[in-house]
């Protein structure tokens, strides 16, 4: 059963913050355990901008399945063959880039679910979520729990946000803030009034059908604005920030403190 997705959906149905990470530059199987031990709720493997092999993504999804931790994937597009291939790798959800219409969601749904409702041809690691291959098993153990998040990254997407949010296959709306700001003519100016108005329009559309908006990366600021489905950055950005802060902390020490540490006896 697609238990990690079912549990994540249940948490999304509350007002509890749901916090995760998106791996764009670096991803490896052990990252799943790091995310889980750090108290995060999910991991997204970015195949739109990340250069990850099918084998690596399948292995990361496998670790997520075995650890009961939600591993999702951002695809290159919503095209049917891309979705079918993504499903075979075994994620428990998809983040869909640059979605502007419900027709795109219809195409994803057709590629993601089994006949007669869809046109999926299952294979690979994606088969290991279910206990048998009967249609009702696919429906009850997998399809009813699968997570789908269309990213809104243009004014057209903002205009159609209400229809996208209301689509029954959509779990939550997603924001692509950088691309959205570029399309709005204010790249990258996150305090621009037009940009802020677009974000609130997307949030209102999701709120109207009791769904969440996936948003990042300034999670504390977004949390203060009422967003609860958050991502806090990438492994690269978080690692870089931590290293930079450590360097600043060391350099901020006074000369007396440095002298004291220099003359300290070596550890036993």
Phi, psi and omega in degrees: 000150180280060187298317180301320179292319179299317180291323178293318177300320179297321179290323178295336180285352177254182176263011177289135177301135175245115193237134181213189187227147172241124181265112182249310183270326183224136174208141180204156186305321182295343179299329178300313180293323177299314179298315181296315181290338180275356179089009177286163184257342183194166175226137175244126175268121187268105177262357174287315182245346180271149182256070185249137181286160175302318182298315180296315181297319178298321179294318179295317177296323178297316178298319177300318179296314182291329181270359184056047180234131185292118172244118178249175183223136168267124184272170178287325182201185176260008183295144191302316182293327177294316181294316180300316180295320179298318181298324181293338181281348171092024175288163176258009176183165180232137168258120188256121185281147169049058178268133182234347186214158177290337177298325176295320178293322177301319180294318178297316181298316180298323181280341188261341184242159188282155172298149011272354183282333181222196183231028181292144174238092192287152176188181174065202182299336180299339179287341189279001177282341191245159185273334174206179187254021175287151183302314182297331177292315177304316184293312187278327184266340185235298191297324182290344184250348185298140185260132180229122183232102175281130178273130176265118187226019180206166177296324177299317178298320177298316180298329182259014186300321182296317179293320178296316181297326183280348181298130185295340181275350184271128178276315182205157172275154177236152176252138169247082194298321184291310180295324178296316179297323178295316180294330180277354179085020179227044182282130333261107180227085187292352178259003178298137185297322180295319179294313180297323178295321179296318179297317179293328176294319177295316180297319179296323179296316178292316179302326183296338178239022176058042175240163183262167174243122175282123186212153177195178008251348178280074188300317179301318180293319179293322177299320179295336179270001177102002177281140180236345179260098196236152166233142192258002179137196178248163176305322180295312183294320181290319178295316179299316180296320180294317179296315180300320180292321178297318178296317178298318180298318180293316181292337181282348180295142179289163182298326179295319179294321179295319180297318180299317180291325181296323184269003181291145179294150179294155179295149180292000000 
